[in-house]
Amino acid sequence: MCFTDDNMENFCNVIKFLNENGKAEWNGCILSKTLDVSQTDSKSNNDTVVHLIKDLTSKVTEESLPDITTYMYAESSCSKNMSNGFSDYLNVTDQSNDDTCNDSLSLKTANGLSIDNLVPFSVAQNFISHFSYCLANGNNSLKKFLPILALCDGQTNNRGIYFLLVQNDASDGGNACRIVTNAISCHGPYSAKTWDDRNGKSPSKSSNRFLHESSTMTDMYAEFDLFGSCSSLVKDEGENTAQSSIHVKCSEVRKILSLDPSTITSIDVILKPVPGGIQSPAFCYYKNLAVIQGLLGAFGPDKEVQWTETTELLEQEDMLKKLNEVVDSFGNINMVSSMDQNEQETDEDGYITTPRTELDFTERIWEVLKLVGSKQDLIKGIQFVFEQLELGRGIQFWLHEENQTYLAKLIRSSYEGEISAPTLQGDLPVRILAEIGIDKLQRDYTEFFFQNSISSSGRLDQVMSQSNPDHNESQKLLEKFEGLRKLHHIVELAIHCRQYLKLSSGKVLKVVRSASQGYLCEKFDASKTFTFSVSYSEVRDFLETVEPSVWKVKSKMPINKPGMNVCSLCWSRDFPFDKLLSDVTLHDVLLSDDTLETEHRSFYYVTAKSRSVHA
């Protein structure tokens, strides 16, 4: 490249302005110390984009992206209107806030980048060339602008480069005249059958040569997706959907898109069992958990109860009728006995998933009162129970020995005729109901783990018993509810392991034990990811019947090929940047369809080439 005096003077002026203002322009593109692609006043989208770029880099290269010092990107017409402080230098023209801008806004406020934010690769390459030239000629002050990340338009360059990263070469001791350039490209989609094309027309021709001729050390990684949610290389951190995948690492590659068990070095299961899935066998527990959470709103910052919203909501007359049936049932030995002897159902893997039937009096009351829709109805229902106690019927109300709720204590005191019903004022009615709900649900979870032999009651009690004895009753309820949420999360984890991965009870026991131990010192996190190792034999059936959604290899190049250090190739069934690039379409080709035979499914492939060169 020819570096004229005018070009170098312009480059130096841009660097000077960037140093003084933190933002400058190069051939119509933005150089900035911070990434600013948000189309609104909120900058949260910028943080999301940075997270997604880091996630992409680590997925493709298995190396963490360093903190970026300088970003290179393009501003859309809308974001230009919001810029200030350097508009004269950038030669930005004022534009009216017309419908075109609004249409653009609606398109780009989705997750990730817009195509408008990507710069031509030639422009980025031109800037890096000037940068490298000046660095090689002793301008060491330029090092403070590294690492530089350019967001490129991969559709307008035949190499398909979307991300160009320039940083110091740490392996060279930070030599000022040596830098590393990393280029991440994307191509496809191509049918899986083309990867075995021996006629020289295969899109994998260069990658096959890379794998079998050029590499001196090759590692392989495959990701098997259980729910169809992991075929994208990047994940939106705001997503809160269940994800389950198996990550396999191998020491050797023998065939593209295949897995040789003899070369496996590790297998990790990554589970994110988000509570509340309606398909989960534990949904019956979750519904009760949601009702309790709504009640506990009375003790939160807003001091407001969120009453249950369900088609099963009881009117006051129906509620009192059902409460009367509960009271009468405890006076009828035959009725209680027949209820307790209902058979429990198990799923196909032997897990007991139906709710308990041996319910004591407060648990039966919970089943009715959880369906009320107002505080007035709740008070009316509790008053009905108090009236039964004053009539001396409390002696008939069987209770679990460990039931120490306020209502249970009141019932026990009535055994000796010492009933003095309190006035139902303030938050007392809500606290009574929330307390008996927590008591029942804790027993439900304990029964689930005990009946399925996947945890001990002592370990579960440790998860629940983390309340501060100095706290008031309302605070203790909130702390117990936190424990319930943890237990539910572990229940969902156990079901995932058994139902989807078909792991043995012994393995599930170890997973549950590890999760319980972790939650002793952690707060509840619905987006928490659980990771554990398995052997090939434990997941053999799954790996032999499911195609990988992501498959990648990484290789170091021979010493006799100077400059090229590391190259990674990564295949994915869907466009790998779909969460990051919101309005980019490579080709008008149908994406992979799991109903098709393997050879007819399409794959994209991503390359990440790292080259260390003298600046």
C-alpha positions as CSV (number, residue, x, y, z in Angstrom):
1,M,0.0,0.0,0.0
2,C,1.3,3.5,-0.9
3,F,1.3,5.8,2.1
4,T,1.4,9.4,0.8
5,D,2.2,12.4,2.9
6,D,-1.5,13.6,2.7
7,N,-2.7,10.2,3.8
8,M,-0.3,10.0,6.8
9,E,-1.1,13.6,7.8
10,N,-4.9,12.7,7.8
11,F,-4.2,9.6,9.8
12,C,-2.2,11.5,12.4
13,N,-4.9,14.1,12.7
14,V,-7.5,11.4,13.3
15,I,-5.4,9.8,16.0
16,K,-4.8,13.2,17.6
17,F,-8.5,13.9,17.6
18,L,-9.3,10.4,19.0
19,N,-6.8,10.9,21.8
20,E,-8.3,14.3,22.8
21,N,-12.0,13.6,22.3
22,G,-12.4,9.8,22.6
23,K,-14.1,9.7,19.3
24,A,-13.0,10.5,15.7
25,E,-13.8,9.6,12.1
26,W,-11.9,7.7,9.4
27,N,-13.3,7.6,5.9
28,G,-16.9,7.9,7.1
29,C,-16.5,5.4,10.0
30,I,-16.3,6.0,13.7
31,L,-13.3,5.4,15.9
32,S,-14.4,5.5,19.6
33,K,-13.2,4.4,23.0
34,T,-16.7,3.2,23.7
35,L,-19.2,1.3,21.5
36,D,-22.2,3.5,20.9
37,V,-24.7,1.8,18.6
38,S,-27.8,2.4,20.7
39,Q,-30.7,4.0,18.8
40,T,-32.3,5.4,22.0
41,D,-31.1,7.4,25.0
42,S,-30.6,4.1,26.9
43,K,-27.1,2.6,26.5
44,S,-28.1,-0.9,27.7
45,N,-28.0,-2.1,24.1
46,N,-24.3,-1.2,23.9
47,D,-23.5,-3.4,26.9
48,T,-25.5,-6.2,25.3
49,V,-23.6,-6.0,22.0
50,V,-20.3,-6.1,23.8
51,H,-21.4,-9.1,25.8
52,L,-22.5,-10.9,22.6
53,I,-19.2,-10.1,20.8
54,K,-17.3,-11.5,23.7
55,D,-19.5,-14.6,23.8
56,L,-19.0,-15.1,20.0
57,T,-15.2,-14.8,20.3
58,S,-14.9,-17.2,23.2
59,K,-17.2,-19.7,21.4
60,V,-15.2,-19.7,18.2
61,T,-11.6,-19.3,19.5
62,E,-12.0,-20.6,23.1
63,E,-10.1,-17.5,24.2
64,S,-11.6,-14.5,26.0
65,L,-11.9,-11.3,24.2
66,P,-9.7,-8.6,25.9
67,D,-11.2,-5.3,27.0
68,I,-11.4,-3.2,23.8
69,T,-9.7,0.2,23.9
70,T,-10.9,1.4,20.4
71,Y,-14.0,0.4,18.5
72,M,-14.4,1.0,14.8
73,Y,-18.0,1.0,13.5
74,A,-20.5,3.0,11.5
75,E,-23.3,5.3,12.8
76,S,-26.8,5.0,11.4
77,S,-28.6,8.1,10.3
78,C,-30.7,8.1,13.5
79,S,-27.8,7.9,15.9
80,K,-25.9,10.6,14.0
81,N,-28.8,13.0,14.9
82,M,-28.0,12.3,18.6
83,S,-24.3,12.8,18.3
84,N,-22.7,16.1,19.4
85,G,-19.4,17.6,20.3
86,F,-17.6,16.5,17.1
87,S,-20.2,16.9,14.4
88,D,-18.2,19.6,12.6
89,Y,-15.1,17.3,12.4
90,L,-17.2,14.4,11.2
91,N,-19.1,16.6,8.7
92,V,-22.4,15.3,9.9
93,T,-25.4,16.8,8.2
94,D,-28.6,17.5,10.1
95,Q,-31.5,15.3,9.2
96,S,-35.2,15.7,10.1
97,N,-36.8,13.1,12.4
98,D,-38.9,11.7,9.6
99,D,-40.6,8.3,9.1
100,T,-37.5,6.8,7.5
101,C,-35.5,7.3,10.7
102,N,-38.4,5.9,12.8
103,D,-38.6,2.8,10.6
104,S,-34.8,2.4,11.1
105,L,-35.2,2.8,14.8
106,S,-37.9,0.0,15.0
107,L,-35.6,-2.3,13.1
108,K,-32.5,-1.7,15.2
109,T,-33.8,-1.6,18.8
110,A,-33.8,-5.4,18.6
111,N,-30.9,-7.2,20.1
112,G,-27.5,-6.6,18.6
113,L,-26.1,-4.6,15.8
114,S,-27.7,-3.4,12.6
115,I,-26.1,-3.8,9.2
116,D,-25.9,0.0,9.2
117,N,-23.3,-0.2,12.1
118,L,-20.9,-2.3,10.0
119,V,-18.0,-0.7,8.1
120,P,-16.6,-1.9,4.8
121,F,-13.6,-4.2,5.4
122,S,-11.5,-2.2,2.9
123,V,-11.9,0.9,5.1
124,A,-11.0,-1.0,8.3
125,Q,-8.0,-2.7,6.5
126,N,-6.8,0.7,5.3
127,F,-6.9,2.2,8.8
128,I,-5.0,-0.9,10.3
129,S,-2.4,-0.6,7.5
130,H,-1.7,3.0,8.4
131,F,-1.7,2.1,12.1
132,S,0.8,-0.7,11.6
133,Y,3.0,1.4,9.4
134,C,3.3,4.2,12.0
135,L,3.9,1.7,14.8
136,A,6.7,0.0,12.8
137,N,8.3,3.4,12.4
138,G,8.7,3.9,16.1
139,N,5.4,5.7,17.0
140,N,5.0,3.6,20.2
141,S,2.4,6.0,21.6
142,L,-0.1,4.2,19.3
143,K,0.0,1.1,21.5
144,K,-2.4,2.8,24.0
145,F,-5.1,2.5,21.4
146,L,-4.8,-1.3,21.3
147,P,-6.8,-3.6,21.2
148,I,-8.8,-2.3,18.3
149,L,-12.0,-4.0,17.2
150,A,-13.5,-3.2,13.8
151,L,-17.1,-4.3,13.1
152,C,-17.1,-5.2,9.4
153,D,-19.7,-5.8,6.8
154,G,-19.0,-9.5,5.9
155,Q,-21.5,-9.3,3.0
156,T,-19.4,-6.8,1.0
157,N,-16.0,-8.6,1.2
158,N,-15.3,-12.0,-0.4
159,R,-13.5,-13.2,2.7
160,G,-16.7,-12.8,4.7
161,I,-14.9,-11.0,7.6
162,Y,-17.2,-9.5,10.2
163,F,-14.9,-8.9,13.1
164,L,-11.2,-7.7,12.9
165,L,-9.3,-7.5,16.1
166,V,-5.8,-6.0,16.5
167,Q,-3.9,-6.3,19.7
168,N,-0.4,-6.5,21.1
169,D,1.5,-9.8,20.6
170,A,1.8,-10.9,24.3
171,S,3.9,-13.9,23.2
172,D,6.6,-11.5,22.0
173,G,6.9,-9.8,25.3
174,G,4.8,-6.8,24.2
175,N,7.3,-5.9,21.4
176,A,6.1,-2.6,20.0
177,C,6.7,-3.7,16.4
178,R,4.7,-6.9,16.6
179,I,1.0,-7.2,16.7
180,V,-1.7,-9.9,16.3
181,T,-4.6,-9.6,13.9
182,N,-7.6,-11.8,14.4
183,A,-10.2,-12.0,11.6
184,I,-13.6,-13.8,12.2
185,S,-15.4,-14.7,9.0
186,C,-18.7,-16.4,8.2
187,H,-19.7,-18.4,5.1
188,G,-22.7,-20.5,4.1
189,P,-25.1,-22.1,4.4
190,Y,-23.9,-25.2,2.7
191,S,-25.4,-28.7,2.7
192,A,-23.7,-31.1,5.0
193,K,-23.1,-33.6,2.1
194,T,-20.8,-31.1,0.4
195,W,-18.2,-31.5,3.2
196,D,-17.3,-34.9,1.8
197,D,-17.2,-33.8,-1.8
198,R,-14.0,-35.2,-3.4
199,N,-14.3,-33.3,-6.7
200,G,-12.6,-30.2,-5.5
201,K,-15.8,-28.1,-5.6
202,S,-16.6,-28.5,-2.0
203,P,-16.8,-25.3,0.2
204,S,-14.7,-27.3,2.7
205,K,-11.7,-27.7,0.3
206,S,-9.6,-25.2,2.1
207,S,-10.8,-26.4,5.5
208,N,-10.0,-30.0,4.7
209,R,-6.5,-28.9,3.6
210,F,-6.2,-27.0,6.8
211,L,-7.2,-30.0,8.9
212,H,-5.3,-32.8,7.2
213,E,-2.2,-31.1,5.7
214,S,-1.4,-27.9,7.5
215,S,-2.0,-28.5,11.2
216,T,0.4,-29.8,13.7
217,M,-2.0,-30.0,16.6
218,T,-5.8,-30.1,16.3
219,D,-8.5,-30.1,19.0
220,M,-12.1,-30.7,18.4
221,Y,-15.2,-29.4,20.2
222,A,-18.9,-30.4,19.5
223,E,-22.0,-29.1,21.1
224,F,-25.2,-31.2,21.1
225,D,-28.4,-29.3,21.8
226,L,-31.3,-30.9,23.6
227,F,-33.9,-28.1,23.0
228,G,-32.9,-26.6,19.7
229,S,-31.9,-23.3,21.4
230,C,-28.1,-23.6,21.1
231,S,-27.4,-23.7,17.4
232,S,-26.5,-20.0,17.4
233,L,-23.0,-19.3,18.6
234,V,-24.0,-16.2,20.5
235,K,-26.7,-16.0,23.2
236,D,-28.6,-12.9,24.3
237,E,-27.8,-12.5,28.0
238,G,-31.4,-11.2,28.4
239,E,-32.8,-14.5,27.3
240,N,-34.3,-16.6,30.1
241,T,-35.3,-19.8,28.3
242,A,-34.3,-23.3,29.3
243,Q,-31.2,-24.5,27.6
244,S,-29.6,-28.0,27.7
245,S,-26.6,-29.1,25.8
246,I,-23.6,-31.5,25.9
247,H,-20.2,-30.2,25.2
248,V,-17.6,-32.7,23.9
249,K,-13.9,-32.1,23.5
250,C,-11.6,-34.4,21.5
251,S,-7.9,-34.5,20.9
252,E,-8.0,-35.5,17.3
253,V,-10.1,-34.8,14.2
254,R,-10.7,-37.7,11.8
255,K,-13.8,-36.5,9.8
256,I,-15.6,-33.2,9.6
257,L,-18.9,-33.0,11.5
258,S,-18.3,-36.4,13.2
259,L,-17.3,-37.6,16.6
260,D,-14.9,-40.4,17.4
261,P,-15.4,-41.8,20.9
262,S,-11.8,-43.0,21.1
263,T,-10.5,-39.4,20.9
264,I,-12.8,-37.9,23.5
265,T,-11.0,-36.1,26.4
266,S,-14.0,-34.6,28.2
267,I,-17.8,-34.4,28.2
268,D,-19.6,-31.6,30.1
269,V,-23.3,-31.2,30.5
270,I,-24.6,-27.6,30.5
271,L,-28.1,-27.2,31.9
272,K,-30.1,-24.1,32.4
273,P,-33.5,-25.3,33.8
274,V,-35.5,-22.1,33.9
275,P,-38.4,-22.6,36.4
276,G,-42.0,-22.2,35.2
277,G,-42.0,-24.3,32.0
278,I,-45.5,-25.5,31.4
279,Q,-44.2,-28.8,29.9
280,S,-42.2,-29.6,33.1
281,P,-43.5,-32.3,35.4
282,A,-42.7,-29.8,38.2
283,F,-45.1,-27.2,36.9
284,C,-47.7,-28.3,39.5
285,Y,-45.2,-27.2,42.2
286,Y,-44.4,-24.0,40.4
287,K,-48.0,-22.8,40.3
288,N,-48.0,-22.9,44.1
289,L,-44.7,-21.1,44.2
290,A,-46.1,-18.4,42.0
291,V,-49.1,-17.9,44.3
292,I,-46.9,-17.6,47.4
293,Q,-44.7,-15.1,45.6
294,G,-47.8,-13.0,44.9
295,L,-48.8,-13.1,48.5
296,L,-45.3,-12.1,49.7
297,G,-45.7,-8.9,47.7
298,A,-47.4,-7.6,50.9
299,F,-44.0,-7.6,52.6
300,G,-42.0,-6.2,49.7
301,P,-41.2,-2.6,48.8
302,D,-44.6,-1.9,47.2
303,K,-46.6,-3.5,50.0
304,E,-49.0,-4.9,47.5
305,V,-50.4,-8.4,47.1
306,Q,-50.5,-9.9,43.6
307,W,-53.6,-12.1,43.8
308,T,-53.7,-15.3,41.8
309,E,-54.9,-15.0,38.2
310,T,-56.5,-18.3,37.1
311,T,-59.6,-19.7,35.6
312,E,-60.0,-21.7,38.9
313,L,-60.5,-18.5,40.9
314,L,-63.2,-19.1,43.6
315,E,-66.1,-16.8,44.4
316,Q,-66.8,-16.4,48.1
317,E,-69.8,-18.7,48.1
318,D,-67.8,-21.5,46.4
319,M,-64.9,-20.9,48.7
320,L,-66.9,-21.3,51.8
321,K,-68.6,-24.4,50.4
322,K,-65.2,-26.1,49.7
323,L,-63.9,-25.1,53.2
324,N,-66.9,-26.7,54.7
325,E,-66.2,-29.9,52.7
326,V,-62.6,-29.9,54.1
327,V,-63.8,-29.5,57.7
328,D,-66.4,-32.3,57.2
329,S,-63.8,-34.6,55.6
330,F,-61.7,-34.5,58.8
331,G,-64.7,-35.6,60.7
332,N,-65.2,-38.6,58.4
333,I,-62.5,-41.2,58.9
334,N,-63.6,-43.1,55.8
335,M,-63.3,-40.1,53.6
336,V,-59.8,-39.1,54.9
337,S,-58.6,-42.7,54.5
338,S,-59.8,-43.0,50.9
339,M,-58.1,-39.8,50.0
340,D,-54.8,-40.9,51.5
341,Q,-54.7,-44.2,49.6
342,N,-54.8,-42.7,46.1
343,E,-52.1,-44.2,44.0
344,Q,-49.3,-42.0,42.9
345,E,-48.4,-41.9,39.3
346,T,-44.9,-42.1,38.0
347,D,-43.5,-41.0,34.7
348,E,-41.9,-43.4,32.2
349,D,-38.5,-43.1,33.9
350,G,-39.8,-43.9,37.4
351,Y,-40.0,-40.4,38.9
352,I,-42.9,-39.6,41.1
353,T,-44.3,-36.4,39.8
354,T,-47.9,-36.2,41.1
355,P,-48.7,-34.0,44.1
356,R,-48.9,-35.7,47.6
357,T,-52.3,-36.8,48.7
358,E,-51.6,-37.2,52.5
359,L,-52.4,-33.6,53.3
360,D,-53.0,-32.3,56.8
361,F,-55.6,-29.8,57.7
362,T,-53.7,-26.6,56.9
363,E,-52.5,-28.1,53.7
364,R,-56.0,-28.8,52.7
365,I,-57.0,-25.3,53.7
366,W,-54.2,-23.9,51.5
367,E,-55.6,-25.8,48.5
368,V,-58.8,-23.8,48.8
369,L,-57.6,-20.4,50.0
370,K,-54.9,-20.1,47.4
371,L,-57.6,-19.6,44.8
372,V,-59.2,-16.5,46.4
373,G,-58.9,-13.2,44.6
374,S,-59.1,-10.6,47.3
375,K,-58.2,-9.9,50.9
376,Q,-61.8,-9.7,51.8
377,D,-62.5,-13.2,50.6
378,L,-59.3,-14.4,52.4
379,I,-60.4,-12.9,55.7
380,K,-63.8,-14.5,55.3
381,G,-62.2,-17.9,54.7
382,I,-59.9,-17.7,57.7
383,Q,-62.7,-16.5,59.9
384,F,-64.7,-19.6,58.9
385,V,-61.8,-21.8,60.1
386,F,-61.6,-19.8,63.4
387,E,-65.4,-20.4,63.9
388,Q,-64.9,-24.1,63.5
389,L,-62.2,-24.0,66.2
390,E,-64.4,-22.1,68.6
391,L,-67.1,-24.8,68.0
392,G,-64.5,-27.4,69.3
393,R,-64.0,-29.1,65.9
394,G,-60.2,-28.5,66.0
395,I,-59.7,-31.9,67.7
396,Q,-60.6,-33.5,64.4
397,F,-58.0,-31.6,62.4
398,W,-55.0,-33.8,61.9
399,L,-51.6,-32.0,61.6
400,H,-48.1,-33.1,60.6
401,E,-45.9,-33.1,63.7
402,E,-43.4,-30.7,62.1
403,N,-46.2,-28.3,61.1
404,Q,-45.3,-25.2,63.2
405,T,-47.3,-22.6,61.3
406,Y,-49.3,-19.9,63.1
407,L,-52.6,-21.6,62.1
408,A,-51.3,-25.1,63.3
409,K,-50.3,-23.7,66.7
410,L,-53.7,-22.1,67.0
411,I,-55.4,-25.5,66.2
412,R,-53.3,-27.3,68.7
413,S,-54.2,-24.8,71.4
414,S,-57.8,-25.5,70.7
415,Y,-57.4,-29.2,71.7
416,E,-57.5,-27.9,75.3
417,G,-60.2,-25.4,74.7
418,E,-57.8,-22.5,74.7
419,I,-58.9,-20.8,71.5
420,S,-58.8,-17.1,71.2
421,A,-59.1,-16.1,67.6
422,P,-57.0,-13.0,66.7
423,T,-58.4,-10.0,64.9
424,L,-57.5,-10.3,61.2
425,Q,-56.0,-6.9,60.6
426,G,-53.1,-5.6,58.7
427,D,-51.1,-8.2,56.8
428,L,-51.9,-11.1,59.3
429,P,-54.4,-12.8,56.9
430,V,-51.8,-12.8,54.1
431,R,-49.1,-14.0,56.4
432,I,-51.2,-16.9,57.6
433,L,-51.9,-18.0,54.1
434,A,-48.4,-17.6,52.8
435,E,-47.0,-19.5,55.8
436,I,-49.2,-22.6,55.3
437,G,-48.4,-22.5,51.6
438,I,-44.6,-22.4,52.3
439,D,-45.0,-25.2,54.8
440,K,-46.9,-27.4,52.3
441,L,-44.6,-26.7,49.4
442,Q,-41.5,-27.5,51.4
443,R,-43.0,-30.9,52.3
444,D,-43.9,-31.4,48.6
445,Y,-40.3,-30.9,47.6
446,T,-38.9,-33.1,50.4
447,E,-41.3,-35.9,49.4
448,F,-40.2,-35.6,45.8
449,F,-36.6,-36.0,46.6
450,F,-37.2,-38.7,49.2
451,Q,-39.5,-40.8,47.0
452,N,-37.1,-40.6,44.1
453,S,-34.0,-41.3,46.3
454,I,-32.1,-38.4,45.0
455,S,-31.4,-36.4,48.1
456,S,-31.6,-36.6,51.9
457,S,-34.0,-34.5,54.0
458,G,-31.0,-33.2,56.0
459,R,-29.4,-31.7,52.9
460,L,-32.7,-30.1,51.8
461,D,-33.2,-28.7,55.3
462,Q,-29.9,-27.0,55.0
463,V,-31.0,-25.2,51.8
464,M,-34.2,-24.0,53.6
465,S,-32.7,-23.2,57.0
466,Q,-30.8,-20.0,56.3
467,S,-33.1,-17.5,57.9
468,N,-31.8,-15.0,60.5
469,P,-33.3,-15.8,63.9
470,D,-33.2,-12.0,64.7
471,H,-35.5,-11.2,61.8
472,N,-39.2,-10.6,62.2
473,E,-41.8,-13.1,61.0
474,S,-42.3,-11.4,57.7
475,Q,-38.6,-11.4,56.9
476,K,-38.4,-15.0,57.9
477,L,-41.2,-15.8,55.4
478,L,-39.2,-14.1,52.6
479,E,-36.1,-16.0,53.5
480,K,-38.0,-19.3,53.6
481,F,-39.5,-18.5,50.2
482,E,-35.9,-17.9,48.9
483,G,-35.1,-21.4,50.0
484,L,-38.2,-22.8,48.3
485,R,-37.2,-21.2,45.0
486,K,-33.8,-22.9,45.3
487,L,-35.4,-26.3,46.0
488,H,-37.7,-25.9,43.0
489,H,-34.7,-25.0,40.8
490,I,-33.0,-28.2,42.0
491,V,-36.2,-30.2,41.3
492,E,-36.2,-28.9,37.7
493,L,-32.5,-29.8,37.4
494,A,-33.2,-33.4,38.5
495,I,-36.0,-33.7,36.1
496,H,-33.9,-32.5,33.2
497,C,-31.2,-35.0,34.1
498,R,-33.6,-37.9,34.2
499,Q,-36.2,-37.0,31.6
500,Y,-34.0,-35.6,28.8
501,L,-30.6,-37.0,29.5
502,K,-31.8,-40.4,30.9
503,L,-29.0,-40.3,33.5
504,S,-29.1,-42.9,36.3
505,S,-30.5,-42.2,39.7
506,G,-26.9,-42.4,41.1
507,K,-25.7,-39.8,38.7
508,V,-28.7,-37.5,39.4
509,L,-28.1,-37.9,43.1
510,K,-24.5,-36.6,42.7
511,V,-25.8,-33.7,40.5
512,V,-28.4,-32.7,43.1
513,R,-25.9,-32.9,45.9
514,S,-23.6,-30.6,44.1
515,A,-26.4,-28.1,43.3
516,S,-27.6,-28.1,46.9
517,Q,-24.1,-27.5,48.2
518,G,-23.7,-24.6,45.7
519,Y,-26.9,-23.0,46.8
520,L,-25.9,-22.9,50.4
521,C,-23.7,-19.9,49.7
522,E,-25.5,-18.5,46.6
523,K,-28.7,-16.5,46.1
524,F,-31.4,-17.9,44.0
525,D,-30.8,-17.2,40.3
526,A,-33.5,-18.3,37.7
527,S,-30.9,-18.0,34.9
528,K,-28.3,-20.1,36.8
529,T,-26.4,-22.6,34.7
530,F,-25.4,-25.9,36.1
531,T,-22.3,-27.7,34.7
532,F,-21.1,-31.2,35.5
533,S,-19.0,-33.9,33.8
534,V,-20.3,-37.2,32.5
535,S,-18.7,-40.3,30.9
536,Y,-19.3,-41.3,27.3
537,S,-21.2,-44.4,28.4
538,E,-23.7,-42.2,30.4
539,V,-24.7,-40.2,27.3
540,R,-23.8,-42.7,24.6
541,D,-27.4,-43.1,23.3
542,F,-27.9,-39.4,23.0
543,L,-24.6,-38.7,21.2
544,E,-25.1,-41.5,18.8
545,T,-28.6,-40.4,17.7
546,V,-28.3,-36.5,17.6
547,E,-26.2,-34.4,15.2
548,P,-24.1,-31.7,16.8
549,S,-25.6,-28.2,16.5
550,V,-22.1,-26.6,16.8
551,W,-18.9,-28.4,15.7
552,K,-15.4,-26.7,15.7
553,V,-11.7,-27.4,15.4
554,K,-8.7,-25.4,16.4
555,S,-5.2,-25.9,15.1
556,K,-1.7,-24.4,15.4
557,M,0.1,-24.0,12.1
558,P,3.6,-25.3,11.4
559,I,6.7,-23.2,12.1
560,N,7.6,-23.1,8.5
561,K,4.5,-20.9,7.8
562,P,5.5,-17.6,9.4
563,G,2.8,-15.2,10.5
564,M,-0.1,-17.7,10.8
565,N,-0.3,-18.9,14.4
566,V,-3.8,-20.3,15.1
567,C,-6.9,-20.9,13.1
568,S,-10.3,-22.1,14.2
569,L,-13.2,-23.4,12.1
570,C,-16.6,-23.6,13.6
571,W,-19.8,-25.1,12.0
572,S,-23.3,-24.2,13.2
573,R,-26.7,-25.3,11.8
574,D,-28.1,-21.7,12.0
575,F,-26.7,-18.4,11.0
576,P,-24.1,-18.1,13.9
577,F,-24.6,-14.3,14.5
578,D,-28.4,-14.1,14.5
579,K,-28.5,-12.7,18.0
580,L,-25.7,-10.2,17.3
581,L,-26.6,-9.0,13.8
582,S,-30.2,-8.2,13.8
583,D,-30.9,-7.5,10.1
584,V,-28.3,-9.5,8.2
585,T,-29.1,-12.3,5.8
586,L,-26.3,-14.0,4.0
587,H,-28.3,-16.0,1.4
588,D,-31.9,-16.7,0.6
589,V,-31.5,-20.3,1.6
590,L,-33.7,-22.2,4.0
591,L,-32.0,-22.9,7.3
592,S,-31.5,-26.3,8.8
593,D,-34.5,-28.5,9.3
594,D,-34.1,-31.2,11.9
595,T,-36.7,-33.3,10.0
596,L,-34.3,-33.7,7.1
597,E,-31.6,-36.4,6.8
598,T,-28.2,-35.3,8.0
599,E,-26.7,-35.0,4.5
600,H,-29.5,-32.6,3.4
601,R,-29.2,-30.2,6.4
602,S,-27.3,-27.0,5.9
603,F,-24.4,-25.6,7.9
604,Y,-22.7,-22.3,8.2
605,Y,-19.1,-22.2,9.0
606,V,-17.0,-19.6,10.8
607,T,-13.3,-19.1,10.6
608,A,-11.2,-17.3,13.1
609,K,-7.6,-16.7,11.9
610,S,-5.0,-15.2,14.2
611,R,-1.8,-13.9,12.6
612,S,1.2,-12.4,14.4
613,V,3.2,-10.1,12.2
614,H,5.8,-7.3,12.5
615,A,4.0,-4.0,12.3
